[in-house]
């Protein structure tokens, strides 16, 4: 982390130098520096190092204190307890270090790049063709988008893959039905039907919803036919065979389903304020050409075996309730390929063609067994080795207020669009309440309502660890108090309002000024941003970023309580230095929220 300019890094360097001087025989002496409540930092590494060197820990700690250069960076350092070190940095060092970040020429607020960036393929936002998107798809999209942004910001090369469900036997029934009822997918507004290649822009105004409601109606009608009409069932099954054989007319009809669904997907992603690029949508069908070879390779290498007519991979530790092994089926006894064959082919593509070092899958925890078996199979086949890692970023279930899986009162899955619309409605009401004071126009109220509503949904999802289930509670999500996105958005807007009111006074660091306790606390927290972002990028844990930002906003609130920014009683330098602190806080909030995919309006 060569370019880190944080206090932590500087203090770490100083202590390591002193430790190495005190223990010349010990290589890589790590002081184990942590933030602390008692001082600014605490070094916890002396005890273990002393034990190794057969020295008295308090003596060793005292030697370090003697050797450390004091004054410019380290203000106070003292031995505490059995051999800890308490370190307090100078106010000057805090302001100077922050000033360096604020003027970072790379405009990254001093956030360093990963030491050894590589290529990550991230599989996220993967809805299914001809099906409504639900809250599970929301989680994959929101978490995946945040992880993707964080990785890119940290310098990783990221390839996005939206593994949409666009293949399978259900298409036989759909295609056959549409052939027999050719107008079922027609739009009511003729100008909307012209071409879907521009689907990216075609969201917004009901077009996507209309596409989905047509698809829904068709799906239900086809299903009813399929279940009640034996002859239709036979025709539908024949259609599956045609589809798999690549019959051009059948494929053309299939393509209509995919295109219509994409119009719908894009409208939802647009509502989610999320950029999904058509070129990154490589659905299950995208791997069709590889399936034969994938199975052949697995069979030839002995990784897969035939069992009861199916090509299977077995695992010692995967057993069903009856104690019998449960295999991963790569080719079914009817000759068809399933979900697993597609995922195994996708791994080959991602590792061998896209040259991924890391494969990430943002998928529901209920698919964990599937991925465990798929990854293990790929390892046995040699497609994944020590150089490449595959990891499922599993997420938990979205629960209703009652703690049960989120359903409508009628027991149906909640439509994602309805949910987002409701969040936006509530957020708009919250925005409107304060709009008069800020002087917002109707247009601005609507725009802010969207940013706050969608932000609330994203933040609620991202602020708890992904593996945990979370309660979908709109009242809590748009609350102005507590750990919510709107609290953070207000913190940002409040700073912008101060900056607007500051007149000629500009943010300007004055390292010569002594800092008030609330200024120090805010400054020390700001200082951690760079290391935190890298930590979040390495561990794929956006919730830690959310927690950091919430703490930052809380420090800002305390700072306002204790320190006036624009007061006539303040000397000019104090005003400038405080403006500098709040401005850097706002820029950090903005950058952090952007990494989570959440907007920060200037006026709220
Ligand atoms: N379309 C699937 C679903 O809705 C998720 C796909 C996950 N990605 C994958 N490579 N299997 O459940």
Boltz pocket constraint, residues with backbone or C-beta under 6 A from the ligand:
constraints:
  - pocket:
      binder: B
      contacts: [[A, 123], [A, 126], [A, 127], [A, 128], [A, 163], [A, 164], [A, 165], [A, 343], [A, 361], [A, 362], [A, 363]]
      max_distance: 6.0
